[in-house]
Structure formats: structure tokens, C-alpha cells
Amino acid sequence: MRRLAHFVFHPSFYCTSSRHSSNSKLFVGGLSWYVDEKSLKEAFSSFGEVTEVRIMYDKNTGRSRGFGFVYFSSEHHAKSAKDAMDGKALLGRPLRISFALDKVRGVPVVVPRVSSFGDSSS
């Protein structure tokens, strides 16, 4: 008698494949229009090896959208950079830094609805 393998659903099967761990990728918001990839990499390199930097640009104007991503070689370096740089100014603008979320493709994202206390429909 053959046994069938037991498979467990794992959400990462539905996430985009990435060369980077999500815990080593930082979202950096509040970027000045004058920040480029080189200056962003220089600002974060003192915390560890930066493997990639991406600034998001408006496709119509070519101008920075004010945010980007910094990828580190390790989660430890990313955490150190986040802790040190969140709220610090770069070219006159305070940065907002958080761990980046992986983009989910092909799967609808369901946000639970919170009902108010006065809702009589329940």
C-alpha cells in the first residue's frame, strides 16, 4: 500500500520570487527629488553591504516618486540601518523607513471589515 505525500499550504508560494529576503529589503520613503541611487546607496552603506538600490520614478515625468528600496546582504544589516536611519534627514527631508512587504501577485488581498459599535445590521 502506497502512502500519499502530505502537502501543506504555504503562503510564500503565491509571493513573487525574489533574490532577497523580505527582512533584508527596506522601504525608504520621504526621499528628496534630488536623491539618486548613488547617494542613497552611500547613505546606507555604512550599515553593511548594500546589494541593490531602487528609486521609483513617475513614468510620465521621470521625476522621483519620493520613495525607493534598499536591499542588504543580511537581515542584521537591514535592521541596523532601519533603526539608525528612520526619521533621520537625507538632503533636508526626514526618511520614513520600514521593512518592505513582498508584493503578492495573482491572489486577491482581503482586508477584513471592521464594523462599528452602532451598526444595527448584525
GIDA-V658862 format. One record per residue. RES is the residue in one letter. SS is DSSP state (helix for helix, strand for strand, loop for the rest). PSI is psi in radians with two decimals (none if undefined). Layout:
res=(RES	RES)
ss=(SS	SS)
psi=(PSI	PSI)
This chain:
res=(M	R	R	L	A	H	F	V	F	H	P	S	F	Y	C	T	S	S	R	H	S	S	N	S	K	L	F	V	G	G	L	S	W	Y	V	D	E	K	S	L	K	E	A	F	S	S	F	G	E	V	T	E	V	R	I	M	Y	D	K	N	T	G	R	S	R	G	F	G	F	V	Y	F	S	S	E	H	H	A	K	S	A	K	D	A	M	D	G	K	A	L	L	G	R	P	L	R	I	S	F	A	L	D	K	V	R	G	V	P	V	V	V	P	R	V	S	S	F	G	D	S	S	S)
ss=(loop	loop	loop	loop	loop	loop	loop	loop	loop	loop	helix	helix	helix	helix	strand	loop	loop	loop	loop	loop	loop	helix	helix	helix	strand	strand	strand	strand	strand	loop	loop	loop	loop	loop	loop	loop	helix	helix	helix	helix	helix	helix	helix	helix	helix	helix	helix	loop	loop	strand	strand	strand	strand	strand	strand	strand	strand	loop	loop	loop	loop	loop	loop	strand	strand	strand	strand	strand	strand	strand	strand	strand	loop	loop	helix	helix	helix	helix	helix	helix	helix	helix	helix	helix	helix	loop	loop	loop	strand	strand	loop	loop	strand	strand	loop	strand	strand	strand	strand	loop	loop	loop	loop	strand	loop	loop	loop	loop	loop	loop	loop	loop	loop	loop	loop	loop	loop	loop	loop	loop	loop	loop)
psi=(2.22	2.50	2.42	2.47	2.55	2.11	2.44	2.31	2.33	2.19	-0.43	-0.30	-0.38	0.01	2.70	2.44	2.52	2.60	-0.22	2.53	2.50	-0.38	-0.01	0.18	2.13	2.41	2.28	1.94	2.89	0.39	2.43	2.68	-0.30	-0.11	2.29	3.10	-0.70	-0.84	-0.57	-0.74	-0.76	-0.66	-0.49	-0.19	-0.42	-0.19	-0.13	-3.09	2.06	2.07	-0.39	2.57	2.33	2.21	2.36	2.29	2.60	2.23	-0.37	-0.75	-0.37	0.05	2.59	2.49	0.00	0.16	2.86	-2.95	2.46	2.19	2.29	2.80	-0.30	2.73	-0.63	-0.80	-0.70	-0.76	-0.74	-0.77	-0.75	-0.85	-0.67	-0.60	-0.28	2.11	-0.21	2.65	2.44	2.05	0.74	0.00	2.33	2.37	2.52	2.03	2.36	2.89	2.34	2.53	2.50	2.45	2.33	2.23	2.47	0.00	2.19	2.45	2.15	2.12	2.11	2.49	2.28	2.10	2.60	2.81	-0.50	0.11	2.06	0.01	-0.09	none)
